[in-house]
Structure formats: C-alpha cells, structure tokens
Amino acid sequence: MASPKRFIAGAVCPRCAEMDKITMFTTDAGDQIRECVACGYTDALSDQPQPEAPEIETRVNKKANTDDHTVKQVVFFKAGSED
C-alpha cells in the first residue's frame, strides 16, 4: 500500500543542498522514494539486496605474501665494557 508523502526533518538534498525539502513515500511495489520538492531530484530505495561490487584490486591485495615469517632471536650488546 502506498504511503502519503512525508517531509524528512533535517534531510539535505544531494543535488541542490537545500535542507528540509526532501519528501519520502512508499510505492505500491514497496519501494521507498525520496524526492526533493525544490529541484525535483528523486532516489529509490529498495528492500532487495544490491549485488556486491567486486573488490578493487590494489597493490596490497594482489601481491603474493612470500615474506619469511619465522621468529628470529634478537640479541642486544652493550656499547662499552664496564667491568
């Protein structure tokens, strides 16, 4: 069932940056629609899950980790002899 248009307090339009000009309502299909009364911007929000975007390939996730991860003992020496 469609809902009446309601203003969203404090919402800022992403296109014209006007505050308190965004209305929100639900269509018969169940989609939530945001609409700016100042510039006409519309945006639909759906309950359907969005397909995940593949991970962006960067130098961090494409490099094979071939480092030597063995534990090595560290020995500290004093700089001078104080015997």
NUVO-371960 format. One record per atom (N, C-alpha, C): x, y, z; residue in one letter. Coordinates in steps of 0.1 Angstrom, whole numbers, plus 5000, padded with zeros to 4 digits. Layout:
NUVO-371960
XYZA
...
end
This chain:
NUVO-371960
500849885000M
500050005000M
500950125000M
500650224991A
501350344990A
501150435003A
502250505007S
502050585019S
502050735014S
501550825022P
501550965018P
502951025019P
503151125011K
504551195011K
504751265025K
505851245031R
506251305043R
507551375042R
507651495048F
508951565048F
509851495058F
511151485055I
512151435064I
512951545070I
512751565083A
513351675091A
514851665090A
515551775087G
516951785087G
517651725075G
516951665065A
517551605054A
517951705044A
519151685038V
519751775028V
519751715014V
519251785004C
519251724991C
520651714985C
520951594980P
522351574974P
522651654962P
521551704955R
521851774943R
521851924945R
520851984952C
520852134954C
521252174968C
521452084977A
521952114991A
520952194999A
519652194995E
518652255003E
518252165015E
518052225026M
517652155038M
516152155039M
515652045045D
514152035047D
513352045035D
513851995023K
513051995011K
512851855006K
513251755013I
513151615009I
511851545015I
511051485006T
509951415010T
510251265007T
509551175015M
509751035013M
508350965013M
508250875004F
506950795004F
507250654998F
506350565000T
506450424996T
505450404985T
505950334974T
505050304963T
504350174966T
503450134957D
502650014958D
503549884957D
504749904950A
505649794948A
506549774961A
506449864970G
507249854982G
508549934982G
508850004971D
510050084970D
509850214978D
510850264985Q
510850394991Q
511450494982Q
510750604980I
511250704971I
511450834979I
512650894976R
512951024982R
512851124970R
512351234973E
512151334963E
512351474969E
513051564961C
513351704965C
512251784959C
511551864967V
510551954961V
511152084955V
512352114958A
513052234953A
513552204939A
514252094937C
514952074924C
514451954916C
513551874922G
513051754915G
513851634916G
514951634923Y
515751514925Y
514951394931Y
515151274925T
514451154930T
515451044932T
515250964942D
516150854945D
515250734951D
515450614946A
514650504950A
515450414959A
514950374970L
515550274979L
514750154979L
515350034978S
514649914977S
515049814988S
514149724992D
514549625001D
515349514995D
515349504982Q
516149404975Q
517549424977Q
518349314980P
519749334982P
520449374969P
521449464970Q
522149514959Q
523249414956Q
523649384943P
524749294941P
526049364945P
526849274951E
528149334957E
529149364945E
529749474947A
530749504937A
532049434940A
532749384930P
534049314933P
535049404939P
535949344947E
536949424954E
537849484944E
538149614946I
539049684938I
540549624940I
541149594929E
542549544930E
543549654933E
544249634944T
545249734948T
546549654949T
547649734952R
548949664954R
548949584966R
548149614976V
548049534988V
547449394986V
546349394979N
545649264978N
546049174966N
546849234957K
547249144946K
548649094947K
549449144957K
550749094959K
550748964967K
551448864962A
551648734969A
552548764981A
552048714993N
552848725005N
553848615006N
555148655002T
556248555002T
557248585012T
556948675022D
557948705032D
558148585042D
559348585048D
559748485057D
559148525071D
558248445076H
557548485089H
558048395100H
559348355100T
559848275111T
560348365122T
560248325134V
560648405145V
562248395147V
562848515148K
564248515150K
564648585163K
565648535169Q
566148585182Q
566948715180Q
566648815188V
567448935188V
568348945200V
569648975198V
570548985209V
571049125210V
570949185222F
571449325224F
572849325231F
573749405226F
575049415232F
575249555238F
575949565249K
576249685255K
577349755247K
577349885246A
578249965237A
579649955243A
579849965256G
581249965262G
581349865273G
582549835276S
582649735287S
582849805300S
582049775310E
582149845323E
582349735334E
583449665333D
583849565342D
584549615354D
end
